[in-house]
Amino acid sequence: MWARARRPCRARSWQTGRISCFQVSGISARVFRPRVLFASYRACALLEQTFAREVCVRVAKEHTKDDAQGLSRPPPGEGAADPDADEAIEHALHAEDFERAAQLLEEHLDASWGRGEHGKLRRWLDRLPEEMLSSRPHLSICQARYQCLGGQLEEAERTLKTAEQALDSSPEVLGPEELGLNRVPETELPTQISLTPPEEMKLRGRAAATRALLSSYQGDVPGIVQHARQALEYLPSEDLTWRSVTALILGNAHGFKGDMTAAYQARLEALKACEAAGDIYFVMIANLKLAITLRAQGRLQPTIQICRQQMQLAKVEGISQSSAVGWCLAVWGEVLAEIDDLDGALRQAQKGIELVERGIDLAMIGWSNICLVRVLFSRQEFAEI
């Protein structure tokens, strides 16, 4: 049973800073206990980061337990756009032909990433031996990102360092004669990454983008800015998905500082980058980042309009059961509470929680729980406090 609670801050409170949020003093599976109201949006933003981290830590433990018991399932909304490739990867993993599985994953990783098949990619990467990942920065960078999204920040740091070390030790790509391939059978050559300068630069950019994400989860605003800018410097112009993801992370820095005008502009630019990349999943995420910025500015109707548009997009693309849709519903529910549609708010928020908790992004889960708590505050449901 959710706790009953008082009505949260109204939209105008976010604009003026008169009343903003609550302090979390305890946490259970579904109950978050408020004690003190704080003034200033800055305090609210910092508290929300702390709240989301506490939710993430708890859910991360539950997910780890489920995975250990073999209960991890593909999140709804993921499609197998290339069933032949999926079958080949599964077959290689089942046969413990990890070299072949890693090669196939490298070939198809970007396409699966762009389709939003993140749960599937994470499961495949988790099944590869650590030594296989450590020699393939393309895969280990992706693994580090998923560890970060799952709240495994220490593991993400170690994996990312491994990827950076692999890039530092990458041999120069030489021609057949320099490598002696005309004299030494290929099967006798050691497995070692060989990257062209453009490939190395791209992976260094992706590593920097992942460091920016890690800084975002740690609340390190200078780190976000430093690593995101470095990533945008390294990433080639044609690597649109990673450039758009980096732009989204850079927008977080402004949000953490409470500068919602700058956050709005940065996230609007990130949305344009995501649309140029054509990745539906990240287009949805970018729109929702924009929506929560508008919500913080008290612009409720534009927020609702964005949520409606994303629900329609998800329906058209066949991802109506995805975790991103769950986040959308939770944000929408919170705004409905602000305009006193309390029954509709509760329905949207509860459905959103059900969907978002099936995904892998624990920050998204934490934010959605914050939305649901605010809805419950509005309904004055605090019997268990």
BELCOR-V270934 format. One line per field, one symbol per residue. phi: phi as a letter, one per 40 degrees, with the letter a starting at -180 (. if undefined). Layout:
BEGIN
phi->???
END
This chain:
BEGIN
phi->.cccacccccdcccccgcbbabccbaabdbbbbcbbcbcgcdcccccccccccccccccdcccccccccgccbccdgcbccbcccdcccccccccfcccccccccccbccccdccgcccccccccccccdcccccbcdccccccccccccgccccccccccccccccccccccbcdcccgccbbddcccccacbbcdcccccccccccccccccccccgccdcdcdccccccccccccccccccccccccccdccccgcccccccccccccccccccgcddccccccccccccccccgcccccccccccccccccccgbcbccccdcdccccccccccbgcccccccccccccdcccccbccccccccccdcccccdccfbbccc
END
